[in-house]
Amino acid sequence: MTGVSGNYVLAPAVAASAPPQPPAESGVRRLLRTGRARSARQEQEDEYVEFAQAMAERLRRTAFLMCRDWHLAQDLTQITLTKMYVSWKRIHGTVNVEAYSHKVLMNALFDHRRRGNREFVGISVADHLDAPVPDPGPELRMTLLEALGTLPERDRAIVVLRYWEDHSVETVAEVMGVTTTVVKSQSKRCLERLRRLLGDHRALLLQERD
């Protein structure tokens, strides 16, 4: 109905039309989408578990070569695997996860040292190192560990990563945050020092890599 007010004709108010709504997602489509998301998450979980099972002992051994303390090595390994799990979705498929795990491990060790925990604990390697040397006994292998212990910590890390973990020069440089030139020069200098310290037992440098 229209009304008259003075000289103006009042028209009835026209309700504003609501914007069109998207069609509701069907229950089947929602279930499929949720199922795909869960499947992707489960796949990532499975891949992480496979990675952790394959790398745990290697990380622990690397940590022990750095600190000579099996309890600390175990703690550092757990810290590393925990950080890898938290970051897994972000890093998986984008980085070399094996090299990245060693970077996390080394950072965890350096953080531990910066907090003032610098003492080494001497523990026999006879029952722990899982790559036995054919002829020399555990005493000589301890000699190798003691020789490694004379190197500055970051030099020791370069040697362990390069010669025990068999990473490339480029990978070691990335893990340690240095140039390839530094890795090459430090590796050469450290090996010369270890050979001098080990004397007739320098073959251990190669045997411990196997």
Phi, psi and chi 1 to 4 in degrees:
 res  aa     phi    psi   chi1   chi2   chi3   chi4
   1 MET       -  141.8  175.0 -177.8  -63.6      -
   2 THR  -104.1  152.9   60.0      -      -      -
   3 GLY  -129.6  163.1      -      -      -      -
   4 VAL  -113.3  129.3  178.0      -      -      -
   5 SER  -134.6  104.7  175.6      -      -      -
   6 GLY    64.2 -126.7      -      -      -      -
   7 ASN   -96.0    7.9  -63.2  -36.6      -      -
   8 TYR  -109.0  142.3  -61.4   95.9      -      -
   9 VAL   -97.2  123.2  177.0      -      -      -
  10 LEU   -90.7  117.5  -58.8  179.2      -      -
  11 ALA   -91.4  149.4      -      -      -      -
  12 PRO   -62.7  143.9   25.0  -33.8      -      -
  13 ALA   -65.3  140.0      -      -      -      -
  14 VAL  -105.1  121.0  178.7      -      -      -
  15 ALA   -65.6  134.1      -      -      -      -
  16 ALA   -68.0  135.1      -      -      -      -
  17 SER   -76.0  138.0   59.6      -      -      -
  18 ALA   -72.5  144.9      -      -      -      -
  19 PRO   -64.2  148.4   24.1  -33.9      -      -
  20 PRO   -63.2  139.3   24.0  -34.3      -      -
  21 GLN   -97.4  142.0  -62.8  -65.0  -41.1      -
  22 PRO   -66.8  150.9   24.1  -33.0      -      -
  23 PRO   -63.4  141.8   21.9  -32.9      -      -
  24 ALA   -62.9  140.6      -      -      -      -
  25 GLU   -69.6  131.9 -176.7  178.4   37.2      -
  26 SER   -69.6  155.1   68.9      -      -      -
  27 GLY   -61.6  -38.1      -      -      -      -
  28 VAL   -64.5  -45.3  172.5      -      -      -
  29 ARG   -64.2  -39.2 -176.8  175.2  -62.2  176.0
  30 ARG   -64.5  -41.2 -175.6  165.4   55.0 -107.5
  31 LEU   -64.2  -39.8  -73.5  174.1      -      -
  32 LEU   -64.8  -43.4  -71.4  174.4      -      -
  33 ARG   -64.0  -44.6  177.6  172.4   55.3   79.7
  34 THR   -63.8  -39.5  -57.0      -      -      -
  35 GLY   -64.0  -40.2      -      -      -      -
  36 ARG   -64.7  -41.2  -75.4 -166.3  -63.3  -91.3
  37 ALA   -62.9  -43.4      -      -      -      -
  38 ARG   -65.5  -38.5  -72.7  177.0  177.8  171.0
  39 SER   -63.8  -41.6  177.1      -      -      -
  40 ALA   -64.9  -42.2      -      -      -      -
  41 ARG   -63.6  -41.9  -74.2 -163.5  -60.9  -89.0
  42 GLN   -65.3  -38.2 -174.1   59.9   52.7      -
  43 GLU   -63.3  -41.9 -176.3  177.2  -10.3      -
  44 GLN   -64.2  -41.4  -71.5  180.0   -8.9      -
  45 GLU   -60.9  -44.9  -67.3  -84.6  -10.0      -
  46 ASP   -63.5  -40.8  -67.3  -16.7      -      -
  47 GLU   -66.4  -37.6  -70.8  170.6  -15.2      -
  48 TYR   -65.0  -45.5  169.6   79.4      -      -
  49 VAL   -59.4  -43.1  169.9      -      -      -
  50 GLU   -62.0  -43.1 -177.5  178.3   -6.9      -
  51 PHE   -62.2  -47.9  160.0   81.5      -      -
  52 ALA   -62.0  -41.2      -      -      -      -
  53 GLN   -66.6  -35.6  -70.6  174.3  -17.6      -
  54 ALA   -75.9  -31.1      -      -      -      -
  55 MET  -101.8  -17.5  -74.4  -63.7  -62.6      -
  56 ALA   -55.5  -49.5      -      -      -      -
  57 GLU   -69.1  -36.3 -169.1   55.6   37.1      -
  58 ARG   -64.9  -42.3  -75.3 -175.1   60.7 -173.5
  59 LEU   -64.1  -41.0  -70.4  168.5      -      -
  60 ARG   -64.7  -41.2 -177.9  169.0  172.5  -99.2
  61 ARG   -65.4  -44.0  176.9 -175.9  171.8   89.0
  62 THR   -60.3  -44.0  -61.5      -      -      -
  63 ALA   -61.9  -39.9      -      -      -      -
  64 PHE   -65.8  -40.2  177.3   70.4      -      -
  65 LEU   -61.6  -28.3  -72.6  170.3      -      -
  66 MET   -81.3  -37.4  -70.6  -64.6  -60.2      -
  67 CYS  -118.6  -15.8   68.9      -      -      -
  68 ARG    58.3   31.8  -66.5 -169.5  -66.6  167.2
  69 ASP  -137.0  108.8  179.0  -17.1      -      -
  70 TRP   -65.4  -33.8  -78.9  109.9      -      -
  71 HIS   -67.8  -44.5  -62.2  -66.1      -      -
  72 LEU   -65.7  -39.7  176.3   56.7      -      -
  73 ALA   -59.5  -40.5      -      -      -      -
  74 GLN   -65.1  -43.1 -178.4   64.6   30.7      -
  75 ASP   -61.5  -44.6  -70.2  -16.0      -      -
  76 LEU   -64.3  -36.9  -67.3  170.8      -      -
  77 THR   -64.3  -43.5  -60.2      -      -      -
  78 GLN   -64.0  -42.1  -69.5  -62.1  -35.7      -
  79 ILE   -59.8  -44.3  -69.1  170.3      -      -
  80 THR   -62.6  -48.0  -61.2      -      -      -
  81 LEU   -66.3  -34.2  -68.3  175.9      -      -
  82 THR   -65.8  -44.9  -61.0      -      -      -
  83 LYS   -66.0  -35.6  -70.1 -174.2  174.9 -178.7
  84 MET   -65.1  -38.3  -69.8  -66.6  -67.6      -
  85 TYR   -64.7  -44.1  177.3   77.6      -      -
  86 VAL   -62.3  -36.1  171.6      -      -      -
  87 SER   -95.0   -0.8  -56.4      -      -      -
  88 TRP   -57.0  -45.0 -170.0 -104.9      -      -
  89 LYS   -61.5  -35.9 -178.6  178.3  179.4  179.7
  90 ARG   -76.8  -39.7  174.4  176.4   56.9   83.9
  91 ILE   -94.6  -23.3   64.4  175.0      -      -
  92 HIS   -64.0  128.9 -178.5 -109.9      -      -
  93 GLY    85.4   -5.1      -      -      -      -
  94 THR  -117.4  -20.0   63.7      -      -      -
  95 VAL  -135.9  166.6  -59.0      -      -      -
  96 ASN   -76.4  102.6  179.3  -23.9      -      -
  97 VAL   -67.5  -28.7  -68.5      -      -      -
  98 GLU   -66.1  -49.1 -179.9 -179.8  -31.0      -
  99 ALA   -64.6  -39.5      -      -      -      -
 100 TYR   -63.1  -37.5 -170.8   85.8      -      -
 101 SER   -65.4  -35.8   67.5      -      -      -
 102 HIS   -69.1  -33.1  -80.8  110.1      -      -
 103 LYS   -65.1  -44.0 -176.0  174.3 -175.2  176.8
 104 VAL   -62.4  -41.8  173.8      -      -      -
 105 LEU   -61.4  -47.7  176.0   67.4      -      -
 106 MET   -63.6  -40.8  -68.5  -59.0  172.3      -
 107 ASN   -63.1  -38.6  -73.3  -22.0      -      -
 108 ALA   -63.8  -40.4      -      -      -      -
 109 LEU   -66.5  -45.7  174.8   65.4      -      -
 110 PHE   -64.5  -36.7  -62.2  151.5      -      -
 111 ASP   -62.8  -41.6  -73.0  -16.4      -      -
 112 HIS   -61.3  -42.0  177.0   79.6      -      -
 113 ARG   -67.8  -39.4  -66.4  -70.2 -178.5 -111.2
 114 ARG   -64.1  -25.2  -81.8 -166.4  -67.2  -90.5
 115 ARG   -78.9    2.9  -69.2 -164.2  -64.5  -90.6
 116 GLY    97.3    6.4      -      -      -      -
 117 ASN   -94.2   92.2  -58.0  -57.7      -      -
 118 ARG  -114.8   -1.7  -65.9 -175.6  171.7  -85.6
 119 GLU   -79.8  139.9  -67.3 -174.3    1.1      -
 120 PHE   -95.4  150.0  -71.7  119.5      -      -
 121 VAL  -112.3  121.7  177.6      -      -      -
 122 GLY   -78.9  121.4      -      -      -      -
 123 ILE  -132.1  137.3  -63.2  177.3      -      -
 124 SER   -61.3  139.1  172.1      -      -      -
 125 VAL   -93.2   -1.8  -63.4      -      -      -
 126 ALA   -58.5  -38.1      -      -      -      -
 127 ASP  -100.1    2.8  -61.9  -33.8      -      -
 128 HIS  -119.6  -44.0  -65.8  -74.6      -      -
 129 LEU   -66.5  128.8  -72.0  179.9      -      -
 130 ASP   -98.5   14.7   54.2    4.1      -      -
 131 ALA  -125.2   79.1      -      -      -      -
 132 PRO   -62.0  143.3   23.2  -33.1      -      -
 133 VAL   -88.8  133.1  177.5      -      -      -
 134 PRO   -56.5  -54.0  -24.8   33.5      -      -
 135 ASP  -100.7  -53.1  -66.1  -34.3      -      -
 136 PRO   -63.4  145.4  -17.8   30.7      -      -
 137 GLY   -85.8 -179.5      -      -      -      -
 138 PRO   -61.7  -24.5   18.8  -31.0      -      -
 139 GLU   -62.9  -40.1  -64.3   80.6    7.7      -
 140 LEU   -71.8  -33.4  -63.4 -174.5      -      -
 141 ARG   -68.1  -35.2  -64.6  168.6   70.3 -163.1
 142 MET   -64.9  -34.4  179.4   60.5   84.0      -
 143 THR   -59.5  -40.7  -61.6      -      -      -
 144 LEU   -63.5  -43.8  173.1   59.3      -      -
 145 LEU   -63.0  -39.5  -70.0  173.0      -      -
 146 GLU   -66.3  -37.0  -69.4  171.7  -11.2      -
 147 ALA   -65.3  -42.2      -      -      -      -
 148 LEU   -59.8  -37.7  -83.5  174.1      -      -
 149 GLY   -65.5  -16.5      -      -      -      -
 150 THR   -80.9  -13.2   67.3      -      -      -
 151 LEU   -79.9  147.0  -61.5  175.9      -      -
 152 PRO   -56.2  149.4  -24.1   33.7      -      -
 153 GLU   -55.7  -45.0 -164.4  163.8   60.9      -
 154 ARG   -72.1  -32.2  -69.5 -175.2  177.9  -86.5
 155 ASP   -65.7  -41.5  -72.0   -7.7      -      -
 156 ARG   -60.5  -40.1 -167.3 -175.5  -36.7  139.1
 157 ALA   -62.6  -41.3      -      -      -      -
 158 ILE   -62.8  -43.9  -72.2  175.4      -      -
 159 VAL   -64.3  -45.9  171.3      -      -      -
 160 VAL   -62.9  -46.3  168.8      -      -      -
 161 LEU   -66.7  -38.4  -68.3  171.6      -      -
 162 ARG   -77.3  -43.3 -178.4   76.7 -178.3   94.3
 163 TYR  -107.1  -25.0  -63.9  100.4      -      -
 164 TRP   -95.3  -41.5  -87.4  -93.9      -      -
 165 GLU   -87.4  -10.3  -70.0  -57.5  -35.7      -
 166 ASP    60.9   33.9 -156.8   25.3      -      -
 167 HIS   -77.7  153.4  -74.2  -55.3      -      -
 168 SER   -69.1  163.3   67.9      -      -      -
 169 VAL   -57.4  -42.1  170.3      -      -      -
 170 GLU   -64.3  -40.6  -68.3   75.2   16.9      -
 171 THR   -67.7  -42.8  -61.9      -      -      -
 172 VAL   -61.8  -41.5  175.2      -      -      -
 173 ALA   -60.1  -41.3      -      -      -      -
 174 GLU   -66.9  -44.2 -179.6 -179.6   -7.2      -
 175 VAL   -61.6  -42.8  169.8      -      -      -
 176 MET   -88.7  -10.5  -62.5  -58.6  -61.8      -
 177 GLY    70.9   36.4      -      -      -      -
 178 VAL  -129.6  177.5  -62.3      -      -      -
 179 THR   -84.1  162.1   65.4      -      -      -
 180 THR   -64.2  -31.3   55.7      -      -      -
 181 THR   -61.7  -41.3  -58.8      -      -      -
 182 VAL   -63.8  -43.7  169.0      -      -      -
 183 VAL   -59.6  -46.0  172.7      -      -      -
 184 LYS   -64.2  -46.6  -68.1  176.4 -177.5  177.5
 185 SER   -68.3  -41.7   62.3      -      -      -
 186 GLN   -68.8  -37.8  -65.3  -63.6   86.9      -
 187 SER   -61.5  -46.4  -64.4      -      -      -
 188 LYS   -62.8  -46.0 -179.2  179.2  178.9  179.9
 189 ARG   -63.7  -42.8 -176.0  176.0   64.1   80.4
 190 CYS   -68.6  -39.7  -69.1      -      -      -
 191 LEU   -64.1  -39.3  -74.7 -178.8      -      -
 192 GLU   -61.5  -41.2  -70.9  173.5   -8.4      -
 193 ARG   -66.1  -43.3  177.7  173.0 -179.7  174.4
 194 LEU   -64.7  -39.3  -70.5  174.6      -      -
 195 ARG   -62.4  -39.9  -70.6 -172.2 -177.6  105.7
 196 ARG   -64.8  -41.5  -71.3 -164.5  -56.8  -89.3
 197 LEU   -69.7  -37.9  -70.1  171.5      -      -
 198 LEU   -82.5  -21.7  -69.7  170.8      -      -
 199 GLY    57.7 -122.0      -      -      -      -
 200 ASP   -69.3  -10.9  -66.6  -22.8      -      -
 201 HIS  -100.2   19.8  -54.1  -50.2      -      -
 202 ARG   -67.2  -15.0   21.0 -178.4 -145.8  -80.4
 203 ALA   -60.7  -21.0      -      -      -      -
 204 LEU   -58.6  -29.4  -74.2  168.4      -      -
 205 LEU   -60.0  -34.1  -71.0  172.6      -      -
 206 LEU   -89.1  -39.6  -64.0  178.1      -      -
 207 GLN   -63.8  -35.2  -69.8  170.7  -29.7      -
 208 GLU   -70.7  -12.9  -78.7  -68.3  -31.7      -
 209 ARG   -79.4  -23.5  -70.7 -179.8   57.6 -172.2
 210 ASP   -75.7      -  -61.3  -27.0      -      -
